Each structure stands twice: as C-alpha cells, then as structure tokens.
Amino acid sequence: MASKLKQPTFETDRLRLRPFRANDAKALHALYGDAENLRYWGTDPSPDLDSTRKALRWHISFHPFQYALWAIEEKKSRKLIGMINYHRRDLIGHLVGKLKVHKVEALIRADNKPSIALAKRLGFRLEGGPIRDRWLKDGTWHSVMLYGLIAGEER
C-alpha cells in the first residue's frame, strides 16, 4: 500500500528530482539492465522489462520511512537519466526536517569509495561492519559497511 504522504519534487538549474511514473519503465530498464551501472548495488541487473516494471511499481509506492527513490530527469529534455534516494542534502533535510525521521542508515560496500566519501560529506558516520555476506550479486556474496546519520548531524 502506498504512503499517504505526497512525494515532493526537487529542482536544480539543470535537473528535476521527481517521483517515478509508470511510463518510466523503458528508460529505467536501460539503467537497471546495465551491469556496470549496478556494480555496487545489492542486486543483479534486471533481466527484462517486466522485471524492471515490477521494481518500478515498488518505486512508485513511496514509503519514505523505509526507502524512497526519485527519478532524475533532465529539465530541458525531460529525459530520465538516473535515480537517487536520500543522497542529497535537500533530500536528507526533507527526511529529517519535514518527516521528522530520527535516523537514516546506508549500507555501502567497502570498495565503493565514491559512495563512502559522499556519505561522510553528508554527515554519515561509520557505525559497523563489515556486515558479512549481506548482498548476493552475480552468484557472489558481498559484505557491506553500515553508515548512520542522526537528526541534527547532517551537514
């Protein structure tokens, strides 16, 4: 069941972060079907468009106290170019300030240096790990590190 909260839209000069829509399936599959694009994710690439549609239904449902995703759209072309969760200051501000969430957590593979650096810049702290064999991807188990951010610690 979808949340009764309305998912907000955020904009920069060039991009729009918006809720996913059902007609995003084809563009999303180009992203989710790309193994290189998902190299640090805890899931295998989407094998077909129907699998991507199933994931998209979950994205559309918007459960901000569990997990929420936004589509990244180029404003000029209106083309879907990616997705993001709470990995921006304004999105974390929305989560902590408006929704009054006390703690945000991120599971990040230890070899994903760019995501670790971003989490630290946003105020996340390493809280634990490795959490062994958390994600099964391409037939291999991967361990992750746990990063956390308490309301008031965001940068």
Rosetta blueprint (number, residue, H / E / L):
1 M L
2 A L
3 S L
4 K L
5 L L
6 K L
7 Q L
8 P L
9 T L
10 F E
11 E E
12 T L
13 D L
14 R L
15 L E
16 R E
17 L E
18 R E
19 P L
20 F L
21 R L
22 A H
23 N H
24 D H
25 A H
26 K H
27 A H
28 L H
29 H H
30 A H
31 L H
32 Y H
33 G L
34 D L
35 A L
36 E L
37 N L
38 L L
39 R L
40 Y L
41 W L
42 G L
43 T L
44 D L
45 P L
46 S L
47 P L
48 D L
49 L H
50 D H
51 S H
52 T H
53 R H
54 K H
55 A H
56 L H
57 R H
58 W H
59 H H
60 I H
61 S H
62 F L
63 H E
64 P L
65 F L
66 Q L
67 Y E
68 A L
69 L L
70 W E
71 A E
72 I E
73 E E
74 E E
75 K L
76 K L
77 S L
78 R L
79 K L
80 L E
81 I E
82 G E
83 M E
84 I E
85 N L
86 Y L
87 H L
88 R L
89 R H
90 D H
91 L H
92 I H
93 G H
94 H H
95 L H
96 V H
97 G H
98 K H
99 L L
100 K L
101 V L
102 H L
103 K E
104 V E
105 E E
106 A E
107 L E
108 I E
109 R L
110 A L
111 D L
112 N L
113 K H
114 P H
115 S H
116 I H
117 A H
118 L H
119 A H
120 K H
121 R H
122 L H
123 G L
124 F L
125 R E
126 L E
127 E E
128 G E
129 G E
130 P E
131 I E
132 R E
133 D E
134 R E
135 W E
136 L E
137 K E
138 D L
139 G L
140 T E
141 W E
142 H E
143 S E
144 V E
145 M E
146 L E
147 Y E
148 G E
149 L E
150 I E
151 A L
152 G L
153 E L
154 E L
155 R L
